[in-house]
Amino acid sequence: MPHAGPMDFQALILCGPGGSLNTFTSRPEEYPKCLIQVANRPMVFYAIDYCRRSGVTGKSKSSCCLDPLKRVWLVNYIPDITLITPPLSFSPLRTALDQNPYLTSFYSPSVSVVAPKDLEMTMGTAELLRLPEVQRCITTNFLLLPCDLICEIPGESILEAWIANQYIDESSDSKGGRHASPPTTSYFDRQLQARSGGLAVYYQADKREDSIQEEATDFIAIAPPLQNEAPVIHGPEGPIIPRFSLSKLLVSMPMITIKEKMKEDKGLLIRHSLVENCPRIRMLTTFRDAHIYVFPYWVKDLVHLQRKLESISEDLVGTWAKSAWQKGLGDKLGLTKNFNEDITPTQETEFTPESTHTGAFVDKLIDIRDMSTTKASSNSDLHPEQSYRYTEMPQILAYVHRGSTPFIRRVDNTGVLLSTSLFLAKLPSVDEVGRKEASPFAHAHKVAYPEGVASPSTVTKKDCLLGENVIVASGAVIKESVIGANCHIAGAARIIRCVLMEGVVVESRAELTGCVIGRRAQIGRESVLKGCEIQDANVIPKATNARDEKFMVSEDLCV
């Protein structure tokens, strides 16, 4: 049963197959995507850390009294951070959570891992949420995010902004605005009047100083909230401005889809209904969906009933955004549906995500009040937590993060993996600036094992990161690079703007520039590699000369 307050959140972290990083994820039963190292930490570390910093840590629940006389109670901690992974990857992920020093450094309670038996590597995110094991673990409002997220934006501010925008008093003030304040009635009593909306986070991926050419972008259309939709939070000393300015999300889809439609339609078709209903529209093409979603509990039921939903980002969020101005779409999606009513086969098939593309925009103005199809239940025996009678269309909001600071990025291809690792390597360490001034992503030391660096050798500490037990022989040069634990760099080797994962051996006089080297790989002496990807455990013969190539063990040649 859901919790009774809006402040209750749990987090679901989706640990997918990592097809775009297949150089390093060809064997997910041994090394899934979520364990790929970014700046010497497992990728999933950053997603868990983000949830911790957002205040999603776990719930305490008192159980039986062990000693009534001493009033000693056994307190069970229920994890509120759940990793969802295919069964094939459960064992290595569980082992890493128990043994990896970065993942074991989180304070109790530990995160939980759910590996649904029917979860396939190619399954869509909405299909994943319909699996029984996932449905059972969702018990309240939830934060949904990917395992490849690295985000410095304060997560608690995003949650606070979402909460502020959900609880708006219907009474207007003298200036025509409405007040947002904690509800005086219970959470579910409030839900009888208006269903809570959702929130999606976008960040600038293009036209920033550290932009990556390979990084995908999305097409989004947003509009500022109307005056009576903007919450005014009142504190003891007067109005308080919410920590983030949110926008109404109107359109959200990948830029690749837009380009295909433009090629087919000889241009971008925008219908009058969008412009007339939302006169102040901004259309953005250089931003990317971070796949950080704040969802109210009822979305669990919506996804469960709408069997045609495959993707959260394109099908659910994209269609939900268009329902604000495309008449009837919200009803088809089920935004106003009583989830306790039985769904008929006709209702189940009437929604088709494919019919909501840009070219299918309609031309009519929308009156949200006419879009509700719910009616009061005749069953007076239903508990308020079991009967929904909604009268308002819930909104999907967007937080659009502009610029490159605070840092946010999805690490889902090799180019972003290299760029992000090098960026994190430049952060001052804790021993340089102190814990209070250090970034949450900073390491304790730039060189974890200084005794392993022989003299004379060149390691530029300001932009390098060397892990535990790294051996650097005399005469080696390492600049602007990340070197994983247990690596061995031979004499006269040159490594510039590279990422070496754990256990890599670089033989003498080898030169590496802009490369990403997988675990336990070996680079032959006098090899010259530029912009290459090397799969785990691959042995590169001596004197190899290559540029912008992938070396895969299974093929024994470069592709």
C-alpha positions as CSV (number, residue, x, y, z in Angstrom):
1,M,0.0,0.0,0.0
2,P,1.4,3.5,-0.8
3,H,2.6,5.7,1.9
4,A,0.5,8.5,3.2
5,G,2.6,11.5,2.4
6,P,4.0,13.3,-0.6
7,M,7.5,13.4,0.9
8,D,7.9,9.6,0.6
9,F,10.1,8.7,-2.4
10,Q,11.8,5.6,-3.6
11,A,14.3,5.3,-6.4
12,L,14.4,2.7,-9.2
13,I,17.7,2.6,-11.1
14,L,17.5,0.8,-14.4
15,C,20.7,-1.2,-15.1
16,G,20.3,-2.1,-18.8
17,P,22.4,-4.0,-21.3
18,G,24.6,-1.2,-22.6
19,G,24.4,-1.9,-26.3
20,S,26.1,1.4,-27.2
21,L,29.1,0.4,-25.0
22,N,29.3,-3.1,-26.5
23,T,33.1,-2.9,-26.7
24,F,33.1,-3.4,-22.9
25,T,29.7,-5.1,-22.3
26,S,29.9,-8.1,-24.7
27,R,29.6,-10.5,-21.7
28,P,27.0,-9.0,-19.4
29,E,27.0,-12.2,-17.3
30,E,30.5,-11.2,-16.2
31,Y,30.6,-7.4,-16.6
32,P,27.4,-5.5,-17.1
33,K,27.2,-1.9,-18.2
34,C,26.4,-0.6,-14.7
35,L,29.9,-1.8,-13.5
36,I,31.9,-0.1,-16.3
37,Q,34.3,2.2,-14.6
38,V,34.0,6.0,-15.0
39,A,36.9,7.8,-13.4
40,N,37.8,4.5,-11.5
41,R,34.4,4.1,-10.0
42,P,31.6,1.7,-11.1
43,M,29.1,3.6,-13.2
44,V,26.2,2.7,-10.9
45,F,28.1,4.3,-8.0
46,Y,27.1,7.7,-9.3
47,A,23.4,6.9,-9.7
48,I,23.3,5.5,-6.1
49,D,25.2,8.5,-4.8
50,Y,22.7,10.8,-6.6
51,C,19.8,9.1,-4.8
52,R,21.6,9.3,-1.5
53,R,22.3,13.0,-1.9
54,S,18.6,13.5,-3.0
55,G,17.5,12.2,0.4
56,V,16.3,8.8,-0.9
57,T,17.9,6.5,1.7
58,G,15.5,4.0,3.1
59,K,12.7,3.7,5.6
60,S,12.9,2.5,9.2
61,K,10.2,0.2,10.4
62,S,9.9,-1.0,14.0
63,S,9.0,-4.6,14.5
64,C,8.8,-6.9,17.5
65,C,10.1,-5.8,20.9
66,L,13.1,-7.9,21.8
67,D,13.1,-6.9,25.5
68,P,9.9,-5.3,26.8
69,L,11.5,-4.3,30.1
70,K,14.4,-2.5,28.5
71,R,12.2,-1.3,25.6
72,V,14.7,-2.5,23.1
73,W,13.1,-2.7,19.6
74,L,14.3,-4.4,16.5
75,V,14.4,-1.9,13.7
76,N,14.3,-3.1,10.2
77,Y,15.5,-0.9,7.3
78,I,13.6,-1.2,4.1
79,P,15.8,-0.1,1.1
80,D,14.3,2.6,-1.0
81,I,16.9,2.3,-3.8
82,T,16.3,-0.6,-6.0
83,L,18.5,-1.7,-8.9
84,I,16.6,-3.5,-11.7
85,T,18.8,-5.8,-13.8
86,P,18.3,-8.7,-16.2
87,P,18.8,-12.1,-14.4
88,L,22.0,-12.7,-16.4
89,S,23.7,-9.7,-14.7
90,F,22.4,-10.3,-11.2
91,S,25.4,-12.3,-9.9
92,P,28.2,-9.8,-10.9
93,L,26.1,-6.8,-9.7
94,R,25.3,-8.4,-6.4
95,T,29.0,-9.4,-5.9
96,A,30.1,-5.8,-6.7
97,L,27.7,-4.3,-4.2
98,D,29.1,-6.6,-1.6
99,Q,32.8,-6.3,-2.4
100,N,33.6,-3.2,-4.4
101,P,35.1,-0.6,-2.0
102,Y,33.2,2.3,-3.6
103,L,29.8,0.5,-3.5
104,T,30.3,-0.8,0.0
105,S,31.2,2.7,1.2
106,F,27.6,3.7,1.3
107,Y,26.1,3.8,4.8
108,S,23.3,1.3,5.7
109,P,20.8,0.3,4.6
110,S,22.2,-1.2,1.4
111,V,20.4,-1.0,-1.9
112,S,18.3,-3.9,-3.1
113,V,18.6,-5.7,-6.5
114,V,15.6,-7.0,-8.4
115,A,16.2,-9.3,-11.4
116,P,12.7,-10.2,-12.9
117,K,12.8,-13.6,-14.5
118,D,11.1,-12.4,-17.7
119,L,13.3,-9.3,-18.1
120,E,15.0,-9.5,-21.5
121,M,18.0,-7.4,-22.7
122,T,15.9,-5.8,-25.4
123,M,12.9,-5.0,-23.3
124,G,11.5,-1.4,-23.3
125,T,11.5,0.6,-20.1
126,A,7.7,0.7,-19.9
127,E,7.5,-3.0,-20.5
128,L,10.0,-3.5,-17.7
129,L,7.8,-1.5,-15.2
130,R,4.9,-3.9,-15.9
131,L,6.8,-7.0,-14.7
132,P,5.3,-8.4,-11.5
133,E,8.5,-8.2,-9.5
134,V,8.9,-4.5,-10.4
135,Q,5.2,-3.7,-9.7
136,R,5.5,-5.2,-6.3
137,C,8.5,-3.2,-5.3
138,I,6.8,0.2,-6.2
139,T,5.1,1.3,-3.0
140,T,5.0,5.1,-3.2
141,N,6.0,8.1,-5.4
142,F,9.2,7.1,-7.2
143,L,12.3,8.5,-8.9
144,L,13.2,6.7,-12.1
145,L,16.7,7.0,-13.4
146,P,19.3,5.2,-15.5
147,C,22.5,3.6,-14.2
148,D,24.6,5.7,-16.6
149,L,23.6,9.0,-15.0
150,I,26.3,11.3,-13.5
151,C,24.6,14.4,-12.0
152,E,25.8,17.1,-9.7
153,I,22.4,19.0,-9.7
154,P,20.9,18.8,-6.1
155,G,18.3,16.1,-6.4
156,E,16.5,17.2,-3.3
157,S,15.8,20.6,-5.0
158,I,14.2,18.7,-7.9
159,L,12.0,16.7,-5.6
160,E,11.1,19.9,-3.6
161,A,10.1,21.7,-6.8
162,W,7.9,18.7,-7.9
163,I,6.2,18.7,-4.5
164,A,5.7,22.5,-4.6
165,N,4.0,22.3,-8.0
166,Q,1.6,19.4,-7.0
167,Y,-0.1,21.0,-4.0
168,I,-1.7,24.2,-5.2
169,D,-4.6,25.7,-3.2
170,E,-7.5,26.5,-5.5
171,S,-8.1,29.9,-3.8
172,S,-6.6,32.9,-5.6
173,D,-4.7,35.7,-4.0
174,S,-5.2,39.4,-4.7
175,K,-2.9,39.2,-7.7
176,G,-4.6,36.2,-9.2
177,G,-2.0,33.7,-8.3
178,R,-2.5,30.5,-6.3
179,H,-0.7,29.4,-3.2
180,A,1.2,26.2,-2.8
181,S,1.5,24.8,0.7
182,P,1.5,21.4,2.3
183,P,-2.1,20.0,2.1
184,T,-4.2,20.0,5.3
185,T,-5.9,16.8,4.2
186,S,-4.3,13.5,3.7
187,Y,-2.3,12.7,0.6
188,F,-5.1,10.4,-0.8
189,D,-7.8,12.9,0.0
190,R,-6.0,15.4,-2.2
191,Q,-5.7,12.8,-4.9
192,L,-9.5,12.6,-5.0
193,Q,-9.5,16.2,-6.3
194,A,-6.5,16.2,-8.7
195,R,-4.0,13.6,-9.7
196,S,-0.4,14.5,-9.1
197,G,1.7,15.2,-12.2
198,G,5.1,14.1,-13.3
199,L,8.5,15.8,-13.9
200,A,11.2,15.1,-16.5
201,V,14.7,16.5,-16.4
202,Y,16.6,17.7,-19.5
203,Y,20.2,19.0,-19.9
204,Q,22.1,20.9,-22.5
205,A,24.1,18.4,-24.6
206,D,25.1,20.5,-27.6
207,K,26.7,23.9,-27.9
208,R,28.5,23.7,-24.6
209,E,32.2,23.8,-24.1
210,D,32.5,20.1,-23.4
211,S,30.0,18.9,-26.0
212,I,30.5,15.4,-27.5
213,Q,29.8,14.9,-31.2
214,E,28.4,11.4,-30.6
215,E,25.9,12.4,-27.9
216,A,22.2,12.3,-29.0
217,T,19.8,15.1,-28.4
218,D,16.0,15.4,-28.2
219,F,13.4,17.8,-29.6
220,I,11.4,19.4,-26.8
221,A,8.8,22.1,-26.7
222,I,8.1,23.9,-23.4
223,A,6.0,26.7,-22.2
224,P,6.0,28.7,-18.9
225,P,3.2,28.0,-16.5
226,L,0.2,30.3,-16.5
227,Q,-0.1,32.8,-13.7
228,N,-2.6,30.7,-11.8
229,E,-0.4,27.6,-12.3
230,A,2.8,29.0,-10.8
231,P,2.9,28.1,-7.1
232,V,3.7,30.7,-4.5
233,I,5.1,29.0,-1.4
234,H,4.5,31.0,1.8
235,G,6.9,30.7,4.7
236,P,7.1,32.5,8.0
237,E,8.7,35.6,6.4
238,G,6.6,35.8,3.2
239,P,6.7,34.2,-0.2
240,I,9.4,31.7,-1.0
241,I,10.5,31.2,-4.6
242,P,10.8,27.5,-5.5
243,R,14.4,26.4,-6.0
244,F,13.9,25.6,-9.6
245,S,11.8,27.2,-12.3
246,L,9.8,24.5,-14.0
247,S,8.1,24.6,-17.4
248,K,5.1,22.8,-18.9
249,L,6.3,20.0,-21.2
250,L,4.5,20.0,-24.6
251,V,6.5,17.8,-26.9
252,S,9.4,15.4,-26.2
253,M,10.9,13.1,-28.8
254,P,14.4,12.1,-30.1
255,M,15.9,14.4,-32.7
256,I,16.4,11.4,-34.9
257,T,12.6,10.9,-35.0
258,I,12.1,14.6,-35.9
259,K,14.6,14.4,-38.7
260,E,12.9,11.3,-40.2
261,K,9.6,13.1,-40.1
262,M,11.0,16.2,-41.6
263,K,12.5,14.2,-44.4
264,E,9.2,12.4,-45.0
265,D,7.0,15.6,-44.7
266,K,9.5,18.0,-46.4
267,G,9.5,20.1,-43.2
268,L,8.4,20.3,-39.6
269,L,4.6,20.2,-39.3
270,I,3.2,22.2,-36.4
271,R,-0.6,22.4,-36.1
272,H,-2.5,25.4,-34.9
273,S,-3.8,23.7,-31.8
274,L,-0.4,23.7,-30.2
275,V,0.4,27.3,-31.0
276,E,-3.1,28.6,-30.1
277,N,-3.4,26.7,-26.8
278,C,0.2,27.6,-25.8
279,P,1.1,30.9,-27.3
280,R,4.5,31.2,-25.5
281,I,6.4,28.2,-26.8
282,R,10.1,27.5,-26.9
283,M,11.4,24.7,-29.1
284,L,14.8,23.3,-28.2
285,T,17.0,21.0,-30.2
286,T,20.3,21.0,-28.3
287,F,19.0,19.4,-25.1
288,R,18.8,15.8,-24.0
289,D,16.4,13.8,-21.9
290,A,18.4,12.9,-18.8
291,H,15.9,10.0,-18.1
292,I,15.4,11.4,-14.6
293,Y,11.7,11.2,-13.9
294,V,9.7,12.0,-10.8
295,F,6.5,10.0,-11.0
296,P,3.6,9.8,-8.6
297,Y,2.5,6.4,-7.4
298,W,-0.5,6.1,-9.8
299,V,1.9,5.9,-12.8
300,K,2.6,2.4,-11.7
301,D,-1.1,1.5,-12.4
302,L,-1.2,3.4,-15.7
303,V,1.8,1.6,-17.1
304,H,0.4,-1.7,-15.9
305,L,-2.9,-1.2,-17.7
306,Q,-1.6,0.5,-20.9
307,R,-0.1,-2.6,-22.5
308,K,0.9,-0.7,-25.7
309,L,3.4,1.5,-23.9
310,E,6.9,0.3,-24.6
311,S,9.2,3.2,-23.7
312,I,8.9,5.6,-20.8
313,S,10.6,8.5,-22.5
314,E,8.9,8.3,-25.9
315,D,5.6,6.6,-25.3
316,L,4.6,7.7,-21.8
317,V,6.4,11.0,-21.3
318,G,6.1,12.1,-25.0
319,T,2.3,11.2,-25.1
320,W,1.6,12.7,-21.7
321,A,3.3,16.0,-22.8
322,K,1.1,16.2,-25.9
323,S,-2.1,15.5,-23.9
324,A,-1.9,19.0,-22.5
325,W,-3.0,20.4,-25.9
326,Q,-4.1,17.5,-28.1
327,K,-7.7,16.9,-27.4
328,G,-8.7,13.4,-26.2
329,L,-5.1,12.1,-26.0
330,G,-5.0,12.2,-22.2
331,D,-8.2,10.1,-22.0
332,K,-6.8,7.6,-24.4
333,L,-3.6,7.4,-22.4
334,G,-5.5,6.9,-19.2
335,L,-4.6,10.1,-17.4
336,T,-8.1,10.5,-16.1
337,K,-9.0,6.8,-15.7
338,N,-10.2,5.1,-12.5
339,F,-7.6,2.4,-12.2
340,N,-9.9,0.3,-9.9
341,E,-12.4,-0.2,-12.7
342,D,-11.9,-3.3,-14.9
343,I,-10.4,-2.4,-18.3
344,T,-12.2,-3.8,-21.3
345,P,-10.4,-5.1,-24.5
346,T,-11.7,-2.0,-26.4
347,Q,-10.2,0.4,-23.9
348,E,-7.0,-1.5,-23.9
349,T,-6.5,-1.1,-27.7
350,E,-7.7,2.4,-28.2
351,F,-4.4,4.0,-27.3
352,T,-1.6,3.7,-29.9
353,P,1.7,5.6,-29.2
354,E,2.6,5.6,-32.9
355,S,-0.4,7.8,-33.7
356,T,0.9,10.7,-31.6
357,H,3.9,11.8,-33.7
358,T,4.4,15.4,-34.8
359,G,2.5,15.0,-38.0
360,A,-0.6,13.9,-36.1
361,F,-1.2,17.2,-34.3
362,V,-4.9,18.3,-34.2
363,D,-6.3,21.7,-34.9
364,K,-8.7,22.3,-32.0
365,L,-8.3,24.3,-28.9
366,I,-8.5,22.3,-25.7
367,D,-10.6,22.9,-22.7
368,I,-9.0,20.7,-20.0
369,R,-12.2,20.7,-18.0
370,D,-14.0,18.8,-20.9
371,M,-11.4,16.1,-21.0
372,S,-12.2,14.3,-17.8
373,T,-14.0,11.0,-18.3
374,T,-14.1,9.9,-14.7
375,K,-17.2,9.7,-12.6
376,A,-17.9,9.2,-9.0
377,S,-17.9,5.6,-7.9
378,S,-21.2,4.2,-6.8
379,N,-19.4,1.9,-4.3
380,S,-19.5,3.8,-1.0
381,D,-17.5,1.0,0.7
382,L,-14.3,1.8,-1.1
383,H,-11.6,3.3,1.1
384,P,-10.2,6.7,-0.1
385,E,-6.9,4.9,-0.9
386,Q,-8.8,2.6,-3.2
387,S,-11.2,4.9,-5.1
388,Y,-10.0,7.6,-7.4
389,R,-12.3,10.3,-8.7
390,Y,-10.2,12.8,-10.7
391,T,-11.5,16.0,-12.1
392,E,-8.2,17.5,-13.4
393,M,-5.8,16.5,-16.1
394,P,-2.3,15.9,-14.5
395,Q,0.5,17.9,-16.0
396,I,4.0,16.7,-17.0
397,L,6.6,19.3,-16.1
398,A,10.1,19.8,-17.2
399,Y,13.2,21.1,-15.6
400,V,15.6,22.3,-18.4
401,H,19.2,22.6,-17.2
402,R,21.2,25.1,-19.2
403,G,24.9,25.3,-19.4
404,S,27.6,22.9,-18.2
405,T,27.5,23.6,-14.5
406,P,26.4,21.9,-12.3
407,F,27.6,18.9,-14.2
408,I,25.1,16.4,-15.6
409,R,25.5,13.8,-18.3
410,R,24.5,10.3,-19.4
411,V,27.5,8.1,-20.1
412,D,26.0,5.8,-22.8
413,N,28.7,5.7,-25.4
414,T,32.5,5.5,-25.5
415,G,33.0,9.2,-26.5
416,V,31.0,10.4,-23.5
417,L,32.8,7.8,-21.3
418,L,36.2,9.2,-22.3
419,S,35.1,12.9,-22.0
420,T,33.4,12.4,-18.6
421,S,36.2,10.5,-17.1
422,L,38.7,13.1,-18.1
423,F,36.5,15.8,-16.7
424,L,36.2,14.1,-13.3
425,A,40.0,13.5,-13.3
426,K,40.5,17.3,-13.3
427,L,38.4,17.9,-10.1
428,P,40.6,18.8,-7.1
429,S,40.9,15.9,-4.7
430,V,39.7,16.0,-1.1
431,D,43.2,16.2,0.3
432,E,43.8,19.3,-1.8
433,V,40.7,21.4,-1.0
434,G,39.1,19.6,1.9
435,R,35.8,17.7,2.1
436,K,33.6,20.8,2.4
437,E,34.9,22.4,-0.8
438,A,35.4,19.2,-2.8
439,S,33.0,18.1,-5.5
440,P,30.8,15.1,-4.5
441,F,32.7,13.3,-7.3
442,A,36.2,14.1,-6.1
443,H,38.5,11.3,-5.1
444,A,40.4,11.3,-1.8
445,H,43.8,11.5,-3.7
446,K,44.8,12.1,-7.3
447,V,47.4,9.3,-7.0
448,A,46.2,6.6,-4.8
449,Y,49.6,4.8,-4.6
450,P,52.4,7.4,-5.0
451,E,55.0,4.8,-4.1
452,G,54.3,3.1,-7.4
453,V,55.3,6.2,-9.5
454,A,59.0,5.9,-10.3
455,S,61.3,8.9,-10.8
456,P,62.0,10.3,-13.3
457,S,58.6,10.1,-14.9
458,T,55.9,12.6,-15.8
459,V,52.4,12.5,-14.3
460,T,50.4,15.7,-14.4
461,K,48.5,15.4,-11.2
462,K,46.1,18.4,-11.9
463,D,44.4,16.5,-14.7
464,C,45.3,12.8,-14.0
465,L,43.8,10.2,-11.8
466,L,45.7,7.0,-10.8
467,G,44.1,4.2,-8.9
468,E,45.3,1.7,-6.3
469,N,48.5,-0.3,-7.0
470,V,49.3,1.5,-10.3
471,I,53.0,1.0,-11.3
472,V,54.6,3.7,-13.5
473,A,58.1,2.9,-14.6
474,S,60.9,5.4,-15.1
475,G,60.6,7.6,-18.2
476,A,56.9,7.2,-18.7
477,V,54.7,10.2,-19.5
478,I,51.0,10.4,-18.4
479,K,49.0,13.5,-19.2
480,E,45.2,14.2,-18.8
481,S,44.4,10.5,-18.3
482,V,42.6,8.1,-15.9
483,I,44.5,5.0,-15.0
484,G,42.6,2.2,-13.2
485,A,43.7,0.0,-10.3
486,N,46.5,-2.5,-10.8
487,C,47.7,-1.1,-14.1
488,H,51.4,-1.3,-15.2
489,I,52.9,1.4,-17.4
490,A,56.4,0.4,-18.7
491,G,59.3,2.8,-19.2
492,A,59.2,5.4,-22.0
493,A,55.4,4.8,-22.6
494,R,53.3,7.9,-23.5
495,I,49.7,8.1,-22.5
496,I,47.7,11.3,-23.3
497,R,43.9,11.8,-22.9
498,C,43.2,8.1,-22.3
499,V,41.2,6.0,-20.0
500,L,42.7,2.7,-18.9
501,M,40.5,0.4,-16.9
502,E,41.8,-1.9,-14.2
503,G,44.7,-4.3,-14.8
504,V,45.9,-2.9,-18.2
505,V,49.5,-3.4,-19.2
506,V,51.2,-0.9,-21.5
507,E,54.6,-2.1,-22.7
508,S,57.7,0.1,-23.3
509,R,57.6,2.9,-25.9
510,A,54.0,2.4,-26.6
511,E,52.0,5.7,-27.5
512,L,48.3,6.0,-26.7
513,T,46.3,9.1,-27.5
514,G,42.5,9.5,-26.9
515,C,42.0,5.7,-26.3
516,V,39.7,3.7,-24.0
517,I,41.4,0.5,-22.9
518,G,39.3,-2.3,-21.4
519,R,40.2,-4.4,-18.3
520,R,43.3,-6.6,-18.3
521,A,44.1,-5.6,-21.9
522,Q,47.8,-5.6,-23.0
523,I,49.3,-3.0,-25.4
524,G,52.4,-4.3,-27.2
525,R,55.7,-2.3,-27.1
526,E,56.2,0.4,-29.7
527,S,52.5,0.4,-30.6
528,V,50.9,3.7,-31.7
529,L,47.2,3.9,-31.1
530,K,45.0,7.0,-31.6
531,G,41.3,7.2,-30.8
532,C,41.0,3.4,-30.4
533,E,38.7,1.2,-28.3
534,I,40.3,-2.0,-26.9
535,Q,38.0,-4.8,-25.5
536,D,38.7,-6.4,-22.2
537,A,41.6,-8.9,-22.1
538,N,42.6,-8.1,-25.7
539,V,46.3,-8.4,-26.5
540,I,47.5,-5.8,-29.1
541,P,50.6,-7.1,-30.9
542,K,53.9,-5.1,-30.8
543,A,54.4,-2.2,-33.2
544,T,50.6,-2.0,-34.0
545,N,49.7,1.3,-35.7
546,A,46.0,2.2,-35.7
547,R,43.6,5.1,-35.6
548,D,39.9,5.3,-34.7
549,E,39.5,1.5,-34.6
550,K,37.8,-1.1,-32.3
551,F,39.8,-4.1,-31.3
552,M,37.5,-7.0,-30.3
553,V,38.7,-10.3,-28.7
554,S,36.1,-12.4,-30.4
555,E,37.1,-11.3,-33.9
556,D,40.9,-11.3,-33.4
557,L,41.1,-8.3,-35.6
558,C,40.2,-4.7,-35.7
559,V,36.8,-3.6,-37.0
